[in-house]
Amino acid sequence: MPGAPSSTSSPGDAKSSRERSYLIDIDPIDFDGVFANREQMFELIPHRHEMALLDRIVWASESSLNGVGAMKIRGDEFWVRGHFPGKPMLPGVLMVEAGAQLSCFLFNRLQENPQIAAFLRIESAAFRKSVTVGDELFLLCDVVKASPKRFVSEIQGIVDGQVCFDARISGMRIADIEPSPEQNAGQ
């Protein structure tokens, strides 16, 4: 797939500082794949409307400790007009939020009942490349610690094989996710 990350390079290719190692082995992952569409994601994450940043979950490991999500920057997002006029750049805080939503999805796959998890901490965040309209941001997540109440994850964003950001985040369960009226009507 054009623009999808690749963890291999041809002999003699020099890796730029932006093409660092990825959090997880991406070679066996089909970046066109759909592990969970938006409707399926909404069963496990509470984010809605303009704060539902992920378009799909591309892949999740059987253990639910690793995953890949995708966010296509279309140009109609709420931040495009003002950040920055004439040169839209996805705010770094929204890149981290998208990674956190993937982390929340994985955390909830480990739970008996879906939970609303809130940020406790963002550590070691570094932004290396801008993301703009037309880009597809792939989010990688490696859950390094999980319990029924908390999780710690390493997250990373990639566009065209280049690392855009990485960070370590912590989250904590604050409440159960209440089924939506649509979900209740189907029962």
Summary of the structure (lengths in Angstrom):
residues: 187
radius of gyration: 16.4
end to end distance: 39.0
largest distance: 58.9
contacts: 550
relative contact order: 0.20
helix: 16%
strand: 33%
